[in-house]
Amino acid sequence: MGDLPDKERAFFEWYIEVLERSGITDKRYPIKGMNVWTPFGKKASSLMDRLIRSKIEPLGYDEVNFPALIPETEFKKEGEHIKGFDEQVYWVTHGGKTELDIKLALRPTSETAMYPMFALWVRSHRDLPLRVYQIVNVFRYETKTTRPFIRVREIHFFEGHTVHLSAVEAEKQVREDIDSFVAITRALCLPHLSIRRPDWDKFPGARYSIAFDMPLGGSKTLQIATVHYYADNFARAYGIAFEDRDGTQKIPHQTTYGISERLLGAVVGMHGDAKGLVFPSSIAPVQVVVIPIPGAGDSPELTSATEVVMNSLKELGIRAVLDASDERPGSKFYRWELKGVPLRVEIGRREIAEKRVTAVNRLGTKTPLLLEGLGEGILTALSAFDSALAARAEASLRSRMVQVTDGGALNPEVVNVIGWCGRAECGHEVEKTPGLSLLGTVEDSEHLGKLPPPVCHFCKNPTNAVWAVAARPL
């Protein structure tokens, strides 16, 4: 099939080609931006959903499922919110040939579907906190260039919604959600920046928004998740109130937490290489592929040894596949590397004689493992692979960010880290460099390294150690 495009020089060409060759999605569906989840891609998506559930349910979230259609009367109750989605909403105007009395919005997000029900569910302080989530498809009329997982019109979406007694409790929830996302991305070997969006770029209707961004595709950045603090804005619009312990009526405070299929796009874009996909073991549809290396006269022994290997893997719940097809070993290696399988286990005449296998991880590290205790050896190899993958991703993230000090010129070919005083006038100065936008202020400098005390890049006033990121958003 030929070599893949160069990832560094032609990221999006590489990205699309990797998705098509690996069979993770099929973009030939006859509606732009609505792609088909293949069995391989759906397995990865389901494993990611399982990972998300495992990190957020311990916080007290319960799963729900709300309708996809939202009456226009409910959708328009919060004015700022509706303006934010005005150009993206799909409207249902007819049921068959009958024109509807009230138009129905196909959900772009679910605040306006959930909150009328929250007003019925929340009556007393005893009903709080309320924490629910759903994993559903949302729909947005995306007019820019669509790309699978990154920019689509039908979005596989996790959304958490909470209601709290007070601002203090709601903002505590924000911090817990941020911590849970860190745990999710660690399992994905995916470093990111937590960035508080400037007021002019926060989620419509939010008091503030924390976004999680990752450099991707050279100088660009991808927003992979968000957490929002709504204060009592939506509660007032939708009549959500509760009777407090002293008998007075109070307005609760709310938060939301959103993760879309972009997170899978980020895994593809960050970890993939010249050979194709590279999956972390947490969401790899196939964690281990076992490949027998045939030789003259050793088929019964090879079959027996292969069975022992597969049984030991399955006993530990490892997602393993045996490739006993008649293809040449080199062709098998190529296909499974393209699909991003973390670990390949080879077994042939030499391995049988030495009572071992040869394990080769997706980054090329080769390790001999004894058949005795093989399962534990495979788990150790997978853990070592994930650690190496995380280190490689961290190095990639840092390499794409440049600290700009002493008023140096901003560079649209990199991700610029600058000091910012917080004033809108200075923030908008970033936009004078074509293609750049001020993403916001960095909440956690873990991935930035050591930084000197900053001053605003533009007005030179002290910034109290606040850093901002100027980049080309995807």
C-alpha positions in Angstrom: 0.0 0.0 0.0 3.0 2.3 0.2 4.3 4.5 3.0 2.1 6.7 5.0 2.4 10.5 4.5 5.0 12.2 6.7 3.2 13.0 10.0 5.3 16.1 10.8 5.0 17.7 7.3 1.5 16.7 6.4 -0.3 15.9 9.6 -3.9 15.8 8.3 -3.0 13.7 5.3 -1.2 11.3 7.6 -4.2 11.3 10.0 -6.8 10.5 7.4 -4.7 7.8 5.8 -4.0 6.1 9.1 -7.7 6.0 10.0 -8.6 4.6 6.6 -5.9 2.0 6.4 -6.4 0.8 10.0 -10.2 0.5 9.5 -11.0 2.3 12.7 -13.7 4.4 11.0 -15.4 4.7 7.6 -16.1 8.3 6.4 -17.9 7.3 3.2 -21.4 7.7 4.7 -23.3 10.1 2.4 -23.6 13.0 5.0 -20.5 15.1 5.5 -19.1 14.8 9.1 -21.2 11.7 10.0 -18.9 8.7 10.0 -19.5 5.0 10.5 -18.0 3.4 13.6 -16.6 0.1 12.3 -16.4 -2.9 14.7 -12.7 -2.1 15.4 -13.4 1.6 16.1 -16.5 0.8 18.1 -14.5 -1.5 20.3 -12.0 1.3 21.0 -14.8 3.8 21.7 -16.5 1.4 24.1 -13.3 0.8 26.0 -12.9 4.6 26.3 -16.4 4.9 27.6 -15.6 2.2 30.1 -12.5 4.0 31.2 -14.5 7.3 31.6 -17.1 5.6 33.7 -14.5 4.0 35.9 -13.0 7.4 36.8 -16.2 9.5 37.2 -18.7 7.1 38.9 -16.5 7.1 42.1 -17.3 10.8 42.3 -21.0 10.0 42.8 -22.2 10.3 39.2 -25.1 8.2 38.1 -25.9 7.4 34.5 -29.1 8.6 32.8 -30.4 8.9 29.3 -32.4 11.9 28.0 -34.3 12.3 24.8 -32.4 13.7 21.7 -35.2 16.2 20.8 -35.6 19.4 22.8 -38.7 21.7 22.4 -37.7 25.2 21.1 -39.5 26.7 24.1 -37.1 25.0 26.5 -34.1 25.5 24.3 -34.4 29.3 24.3 -34.9 29.9 28.0 -31.2 30.7 28.6 -30.4 33.5 26.1 -26.6 33.4 26.1 -26.7 29.7 25.7 -28.9 29.7 22.6 -26.8 32.4 21.0 -23.8 30.2 21.4 -25.4 27.4 19.4 -27.6 29.4 17.1 -25.7 28.6 13.9 -25.1 24.9 14.8 -28.6 23.5 15.7 -30.5 21.1 13.5 -34.2 21.8 13.7 -37.0 19.3 13.3 -40.0 21.1 11.9 -42.3 18.2 10.6 -43.5 14.9 11.9 -44.2 13.1 8.6 -46.1 15.7 6.6 -47.5 17.5 9.6 -45.8 20.7 10.6 -45.1 20.8 14.3 -46.6 23.5 16.5 -43.2 23.8 18.3 -40.0 23.2 16.6 -37.7 20.6 18.1 -33.9 21.0 18.4 -31.7 17.9 17.8 -29.6 18.2 20.9 -26.2 20.0 20.4 -25.7 19.5 24.2 -28.2 18.6 26.9 -28.6 21.5 29.4 -31.9 22.5 27.9 -33.1 18.9 27.9 -32.1 18.1 31.4 -32.7 21.2 33.4 -36.5 21.4 33.1 -36.5 17.9 34.6 -34.0 19.0 37.3 -36.5 21.6 38.3 -38.9 18.7 39.1 -36.3 16.5 40.7 -34.7 19.1 43.0 -37.1 20.2 45.8 -35.2 20.0 49.0 -31.6 20.3 50.2 -31.9 16.5 50.7 -32.0 16.1 47.0 -28.5 17.6 46.6 -25.9 17.1 45.4 -27.3 15.8 42.1 -24.7 14.2 39.8 -25.7 12.6 36.6 -24.1 11.8 33.3 -25.0 10.3 29.9 -23.0 9.0 27.0 -25.0 9.8 23.9 -24.7 11.3 20.4 -25.1 15.1 20.0 -25.5 17.0 16.7 -23.9 20.2 15.6 -24.0 21.7 12.1 -20.2 22.0 11.6 -19.4 24.2 8.7 -15.6 24.0 8.8 -13.6 21.1 7.3 -14.7 17.9 8.9 -12.3 15.3 10.1 -13.1 12.0 11.8 -13.2 12.2 15.6 -11.8 15.8 15.6 -14.5 17.8 13.8 -17.8 16.0 13.0 -21.5 16.7 12.9 -22.6 13.7 14.9 -20.5 13.5 18.1 -20.1 10.7 20.5 -20.3 12.6 23.8 -19.9 12.1 27.5 -21.6 14.9 29.5 -21.8 15.2 33.2 -24.3 17.6 34.9 -24.3 18.4 38.6 -26.4 20.5 41.0 -25.1 21.8 44.4 -26.2 23.6 47.5 -23.6 26.3 47.1 -20.9 27.9 45.0 -18.3 26.3 47.3 -19.6 22.8 46.7 -20.0 23.4 43.0 -16.4 24.6 42.6 -15.2 21.7 44.6 -16.9 19.5 42.0 -15.0 21.4 39.2 -11.7 20.5 40.9 -12.8 16.8 41.3 -13.8 16.6 37.7 -10.4 18.1 36.6 -8.6 15.5 38.7 -10.7 12.7 37.2 -9.8 13.9 33.7 -6.1 13.8 34.7 -6.7 10.1 35.7 -8.4 9.4 32.4 -5.6 10.9 30.3 -2.9 9.1 32.4 -4.5 5.9 31.4 -4.3 7.0 27.8 -0.7 8.1 28.2 -1.9 11.5 27.0 -0.4 14.7 28.6 -2.4 17.9 28.2 -2.7 21.5 29.4 -5.5 22.6 31.7 -6.4 26.1 30.5 -9.0 28.6 31.9 -10.6 30.2 28.9 -10.8 34.0 28.7 -14.2 35.5 29.3 -14.9 36.0 25.6 -14.3 32.4 24.8 -16.0 30.6 27.7 -18.9 28.2 27.2 -22.2 30.0 26.5 -23.9 30.6 29.8 -21.0 29.6 32.0 -19.3 31.7 34.8 -16.0 30.2 33.7 -14.7 27.3 31.6 -11.7 25.1 32.1 -10.6 23.4 28.8 -8.1 20.7 28.3 -5.9 21.3 25.3 -3.2 19.3 23.6 -0.7 20.4 20.9 -1.4 18.3 17.8 -0.5 18.6 14.2 2.6 20.8 14.5 1.6 24.2 15.7 -2.1 23.5 16.3 -3.9 22.6 19.5 -7.0 20.4 20.0 -9.5 20.9 22.8 -10.2 17.4 24.1 -12.6 18.1 27.1 -14.0 20.9 29.2 -15.4 21.5 32.7 -17.7 24.5 33.3 -18.9 26.3 36.4 -22.4 27.7 35.7 -23.0 29.4 39.1 -26.8 29.8 39.4 -27.3 31.1 35.8 -29.1 28.0 34.4 -30.9 27.3 37.6 -32.6 30.7 37.5 -33.5 30.3 33.9 -35.1 26.9 34.4 -36.7 27.4 37.8 -34.4 25.0 39.7 -34.8 25.8 43.5 -34.7 24.0 46.8 -35.9 24.4 50.3 -32.8 24.8 52.6 -32.5 23.5 56.2 -33.9 26.8 57.6 -37.0 26.6 55.4 -35.9 29.3 52.9 -35.9 28.9 49.2 -32.4 28.8 47.6 -31.1 28.7 44.1 -28.5 25.9 43.5 -25.2 26.2 41.7 -24.3 23.9 38.7 -21.4 22.5 36.8 -21.0 20.4 33.6 -18.2 18.2 32.3 -17.9 17.2 28.7 -15.6 14.7 26.8 -16.2 14.0 23.2 -14.8 11.5 20.7 -12.1 14.1 20.1 -10.3 12.3 22.9 -9.9 9.2 20.6 -8.7 11.6 17.8 -6.1 12.9 20.3 -4.9 9.4 21.0 -4.5 8.7 17.3 -2.8 12.0 16.6 -0.4 12.0 19.5 0.7 8.4 19.6 0.5 7.3 15.9 3.6 7.2 13.8 5.0 6.2 10.4 3.7 2.6 10.9 0.1 3.6 11.8 -1.9 3.7 15.0 -0.4 3.2 18.5 -2.9 2.4 21.2 -2.2 2.6 24.9 -3.1 -0.8 26.5 -6.2 0.7 28.3 -8.3 1.1 25.2 -6.5 -1.1 22.6 -9.2 -3.3 21.0 -6.4 -5.9 20.8 -3.8 -5.7 23.5 -1.7 -8.7 22.4 -1.5 -10.4 19.0 0.1 -13.9 19.1 1.9 -14.8 15.9 3.2 -18.3 15.3 6.4 -18.5 13.2 6.1 -21.8 11.3 9.0 -24.0 10.5 9.4 -27.4 8.7 8.0 -30.3 10.7 7.1 -28.4 13.9 3.4 -27.8 13.5 2.1 -30.0 16.3 4.5 -28.5 18.8 3.8 -25.0 17.6 0.1 -25.5 17.9 0.4 -26.9 21.4 2.7 -24.0 22.5 0.4 -21.4 21.0 -2.6 -22.8 22.8 -0.7 -22.6 26.1 0.1 -18.9 25.4 -3.4 -18.0 24.4 -4.9 -19.7 27.5 -2.5 -17.9 29.9 -3.5 -14.6 28.4 -7.2 -15.2 28.4 -7.1 -16.3 32.1 -5.9 -12.9 33.0 -8.5 -11.1 30.9 -6.0 -9.8 28.4 -7.5 -8.9 25.0 -5.5 -11.3 22.8 -5.9 -12.5 19.2 -4.2 -15.4 17.6 -3.1 -14.8 14.0 -2.7 -18.2 12.5 -3.4 -17.2 9.0 -1.2 -18.4 6.1 0.2 -14.9 5.5 4.0 -14.4 5.8 5.0 -13.2 9.3 6.2 -9.9 7.9 2.8 -9.2 6.4 1.2 -10.0 9.8 3.6 -7.7 11.6 2.7 -4.9 9.2 -1.0 -5.3 9.6 -1.1 -5.4 13.4 1.4 -2.6 13.7 -0.9 -0.5 11.5 -3.8 -1.3 13.9 -1.7 -0.1 16.9 -1.6 -3.3 18.9 0.6 -2.7 22.0 2.3 -6.0 22.1 3.2 -8.8 19.6 4.1 -12.2 20.9 6.2 -14.4 18.5 6.6 -18.1 19.0 8.6 -20.4 16.7 11.0 -23.3 16.8 13.7 -21.5 18.8 11.2 -20.2 21.4 9.7 -23.6 21.8 13.1 -25.2 22.4 13.9 -22.5 25.0 10.5 -22.6 26.6 9.9 -18.8 26.0 8.3 -16.4 23.6 9.6 -13.2 22.1 7.5 -10.1 23.0 7.8 -7.0 20.8 6.0 -3.9 21.8 4.6 -1.3 19.4 7.6 1.0 20.0 10.0 -1.7 18.9 11.3 -3.0 22.2 12.0 -6.7 22.1 11.8 -8.8 25.3 12.2 -12.6 25.8 9.5 -13.9 28.2 9.5 -17.4 29.8 6.4 -19.6 29.2 6.2 -20.2 32.9 4.5 -17.2 34.4 3.9 -15.8 31.0 0.7 -13.9 31.9 2.4 -11.8 34.5 5.3 -11.2 32.2 2.9 -9.9 29.5 1.2 -7.6 32.1 4.6 -6.2 33.0 5.5 -5.7 29.4 2.3 -3.9 28.7 2.9 -1.6 31.7 6.4 -0.9 30.5 5.1 -0.1 27.1 2.5 2.4 28.5 5.2 4.1 30.6 7.4 4.5 27.5 4.5 5.8 25.4 3.6 8.3 28.1 7.2 9.5 28.2 7.3 9.9 24.4 4.1 11.9 24.4 5.3 14.1 27.2 8.5 14.9 25.3 6.4 15.6 22.2 4.1 18.0 24.0 7.0 20.0 25.5 8.8 20.1 22.2 5.9 21.9 20.6 5.7 24.7 23.1 8.0 27.7 23.1 8.3 30.2 26.0 8.3 33.7 24.6 9.9 36.2 26.9 11.2 39.8 26.7 8.5 40.8 24.3 9.8 38.5 21.5 7.6 38.0 18.4 4.9 35.4 18.5 5.4 32.5 16.1 2.4 31.0 14.4 4.4 27.8 13.7 4.7 26.8 17.3 2.5 26.9 20.5 3.6 30.1 22.3 3.6 30.3 26.1 3.5 33.9 27.2 2.8 36.0 30.3 -0.6 37.7 30.3 -2.0 40.3 32.7 -5.6 39.1 32.2 -6.8 42.3 30.5 -8.9 41.7 27.4 -7.0 44.5 25.5 -3.7 42.6 25.9 -5.4 39.2 25.2 -6.7 40.3 21.9 -3.2 41.5 20.9 -2.5 37.9 20.2 -4.9 37.9 17.3 -2.8 40.4 15.4 -0.5 37.5 14.6 -2.4 35.7 11.8 -3.8 32.3 12.8 -3.1 32.7 16.6 -5.7 32.9 19.4 -5.3 33.2 23.1 -6.4 29.9 24.5 -6.4 31.2 28.1 -4.4 30.9 31.3 -2.6 27.7 32.3 -4.1 26.2 35.5 -1.4 23.6 35.9 2.2 24.2 34.8 3.2 20.6 35.3 3.9 20.2 31.5 5.5 23.6 31.1 8.7 23.0 33.0 10.3 25.6 35.2 9.3 29.2 34.3 10.7 32.5 35.4 8.3 35.0 37.2 6.4 36.3 34.2 5.3 39.7 33.1 2.6 40.4 30.5 3.9 39.9 27.1 2.2 43.1 25.9 1.9 45.7 28.7 4.9 44.4 30.7 2.9 44.5 34.0 3.4 41.7 36.5 1.1 38.7 36.0 1.3 37.0 39.3 2.8 33.9 37.7 -0.2 33.6 35.2 0.8 32.1 31.9 -1.2 32.0 28.7 -1.0 29.9 25.6 -1.3 31.4 22.1 -1.9 28.8 19.4 -3.7 27.8 16.2 -6.8 25.9 17.4 -7.9 23.0 15.4 
